[in-house]
Amino acid sequence: MSAFLNFFASSLPELLRGAGVTLLLTVEGLAAGFVLGLLATLARSYAGKFWRGLAVSYIEVFRGTPLLVQLFLIYYGLPGIGITLSREWSAFLALGLNSGAYQAEFLRGSILAIGDGQMLAGRAIGMSKWKTVFNIILPQALRLAIPAWANEPVSLLKSTAVVFLIAVPELMARGKAIAARTYDPIGSYIAVAIVYLVMIYFLDAFLKWLERYTKIPGFEVEGKKG
């Protein structure tokens, strides 16, 4: 045990540098995914046939294919058509597009939970469809989405591990480098797992606090009927 603790302490600075890159990729991917997911949700729920079809196609493609395939297509495939992206931009784009497809479904579920009567009420007092969406439906839907949406940051943080395959220096890549240098893969990857567990523990605690903070006491959703 003491040997592992010494090994962990000596590896920790490098692992923390990798963890910083992992957290940055998570935040960037989550933010990009939220914007894309919100746009896809609004298009699927309220836009015309063309935009609805485009949104459904995006969601189905990125939810129906592995993140690793998407990453390789972006990093190795796009140069074939004249678009070359850096490792970091490829990772950001893959994570954002993949996360957006999943966030779109979380947001759409919360929008569907808002009763049709609220749209009718907004239109009845002279509000346009989109003004009703942004001023009445969406503020409620975003709060309602948090319990289900809270799974996405944790899932995305773990998913960032795949980007080490294109040499992005995140936590998993740092662990692999330590394993190659020390010839101790078991100790290296146990150390990586510990850092992941700590990050996920604190992220989960923050998300639980956010869910409690945004909860409206006594608030009940009307729900869609027949």
C-alpha angles and dihedrals in degrees: 000000000000090000091054092046090053090047091048093048092051092047096043099088092055092043091051091053088053091046089055090056090046092053092046091052090048094052094044093046092046093050094047090044092052092054092046093043093050092049091047092048094050091046092049095045104038113008130092127278097272096051091042091054092047091051093048091049092051093048095046095046096049095040092044099052130060119263089233091059091049091050093050093046090053097043101035102020104049094060086064089067094041100268114118120182130184120251091256094049091046091052092047093049095047094047093045095049093045094046092046092060092054095042089052090062093048090051094044091053092054092047090052088053091063110091121249088235092074092059090047091049092051092049090046092060092050102266119141120241094257094043089053090049095050098039104036114013104035098051089055094041093053091056093045091051096058100087093053095033091054089077091064100068091051092045092047093049090056092043091059087076090081093066091073084079089073092044099257103159097235127136098286092048090051090051091051091050091051091049091051092048098045099033087229107115095162094054092042096052093042087055090049090050091052092053091048091050092052093049092047092047093056093040091052091048090052092049092050089051090049091051092052092044095052096042114112110219111237093005113145128181118235092222128208118284129208 
